[in-house]
Amino acid sequence: MFKRRAITLFVVTLVACFASASSVSIVSAAEPSNEDAAVLKRGKLMFLQCRACHELAAGQPNKVGPNLHGMMKRPAAAVEGFVYTDVLRGAGLQWDKATLDRWIERPSALVPGTTMAFAGIANEADRRALITYLELATR
Ligand code: HEC
């Protein structure tokens, strides 16, 4: 009886390990799973809405909006040579997943007065996919 319970526990733990390993595999695996690939593809599609105003790769110029290369974990309004609004500079934000999610949902709600002319993405899964893509593409 005890033995069976121990085995069940072991199997459950094993499954949990696999589940959590697969959710971080975008970062670690050379070949992402189909699910990860689908999320990235969706994120890349979402980025079409940002692309007119933002570059992601190092060395690319600022456009209407600043180049977003290296932005994760960085304070907001930190790209040299880009003229930000006072409200974004004074917002005291740092770009992590949670803050970015609120920004993408509705920039003008997070930072009233920002000049980023983008209404927002209402769908949570779309935002999550975009953030997953941005994390990878801005590294
Ligand atoms: C019409 C142009 C435009 C579009 C479209 C746009 N942005 Fe922006 N973005 C800006 C501008 C302008 C700023 C600077 C805003 C300010 O200074 O208040 C900005 C700022 C940002 C910042 C802050 C950067 C920093 O250095 O702190 C992020 C992050 C960002 N945008 C992400 C996005 C994403 C993601 C999308 C697509 C969902 C997007 N933007 C769409 C113009 C745009």
Boltz pocket constraint, residues with backbone or C-beta under 6 A from the ligand:
constraints:
  - pocket:
      binder: B
      contacts: [[A, 46], [A, 47], [A, 49], [A, 50], [A, 51], [A, 52], [A, 53], [A, 54], [A, 64], [A, 65], [A, 66], [A, 67], [A, 68], [A, 71], [A, 75], [A, 76], [A, 77], [A, 78], [A, 79], [A, 83], [A, 84], [A, 85], [A, 87], [A, 88], [A, 95], [A, 103], [A, 104], [A, 113], [A, 114], [A, 115], [A, 116], [A, 117], [A, 118]]
      max_distance: 6.0
